[in-house]
Amino acid sequence: MAASMYIVVEGEDPEFDIFVNGRALARHEAAVERLALDLGVKPLLEFFSADEHSMALLIEEGAGNPDLLRRLPPTQWYPGEDGLRTVSALVLTLQEDPYQLGSEGAMVLRELLEYQTVLRKTAERGLRWHLAVSWR
């Protein structure tokens, strides 16, 4: 089962494309987290939140207990600027040397550049977001 880390923007339709594959980021999440901590920015997983819809999809995919839906904490939303700060710091350091994350470093950088685009648009529109995870 492959995991993917993706962006959810608050509201029905943010009127821009928010799709980012996020599979390379999910595979290298621990290394990306260490890099974020080294850079003094908030790790991406600290922006994780599960809304009822996302959790229902995970449970349908067999990755959770249906009882979790009844005990789900309120969804957390974060300003686009906060995520942009983390992603921009990661992009800058990986542009200098993408292979510090190994052979897939360039792929992680590509996904982070896509995150940067989505979070910039989120921030420009005053919207909020959170990170979600899918297993397929």
N, C-alpha and C positions, 0 to 999 in steps of 0.2 A: 504494500500500500504506500503510495507516494504522498507526502505532505506538501502543502502549498500555503504560504503566508500571503494574505491579500488584504487590501484596504477596503474598508466599508466607510462610505461617506453618509453622514446623517441626512435623512429626508428621503423622499420618494425618488427623485431624479435630480442629480446635481447639474445636469445639462452638459456634462463632459464625460469622456471615457475614463473609467477608473480601473479598467482591467490591467493587472500585472500578474504574470504567471506565478512568480514567487517560489518556485520549486527549488532553485539553487539557494535562495536565502534560507529556506526551511532546512535543506541538507547541511548548510554551514552555519546554522543559527548560533551554536556555541562559540565558534570562532568570531563571528560578527559581534556577538555580545562582548567578548573579551576586548575586541578592537574598540568598541564604543566606550567601554569602561576606561581603557587606556587613553582615549581621546577626551575623557571627562564629559561625555554626553550620555543621556539616558538610553539604555539598550532598547532595541525595538520591541522586545517582548513585554516591556513595561507599558506599552501602548495597547496590549491585548485586552479585549473584552469580548464577551459572548452575548449576543442578543438572542432572544427566543427563536427567531428564524434560523440563525446560524446553528444553534444547538440542535434544533429539530433536524436540520440537514445532517449534522454529524451523527445523530442517533440513527437516522435512516441508513447512513453508510456503515452502521455497526460499530461506531467508535465511541459509544457512550451509553450510559444507563438512562432509560426514560424517566426515572425518578428525579434525575437532575433538573429537569424542566420545572418541577414544582419548587425547587430550592435555589433557583438561579438568582444571583444577586442582580440589582439593577444594572443595565448597560452603562458603561462608562464611555464618555466622549471626550476627545482631546482637541484643542485648537490646532489647526493645520500648521501654524508656526512652530509649535513644539516638536512635531514630527519632522518638519523641514529642517530644524536645527540639527537633529540627530543624523538624518539622511545626508544632509549636505556635508557634515564633517566626515562621514564614512566615505562619501564619493570623493572628496578631496584627497584623502589619504590613499584610497585604492587607485585613483588616477595616477598617482606617483608610482605605485607598485601593486598591480592587481594580484600578482602571484604570491603575495604575503598570505593569501588565503588558500594557496595551493593551485592545482591545475585548473580548477573551475572559478578562480578569482575573477577572470574577465566576465564570466557569465553572471556572477554575483553583482559585479559593478554595473552591468547592463540593466539588471533588475532594479538596482538602487537608483539608477538614472531615471527609470520609469516611475519609481516611487516619488522621486524628486519632482517630476512633472506633475503628477497627481496631487501631491501635497502642496505644491506652489499654487495650483488652481484652487485647491480647497481653501488655502489661506487667503488668496485674493478675493474670494467670494464670501469670506467670513464664516465658512462652514466648519463643522467639527467632524472628526473621524475616529476610528479605532482599527486596530489590527485584528484580523480573524485568521483562523487556521482551518484548512480542509484536508481531509485524508481521502484519497481516491485510489 
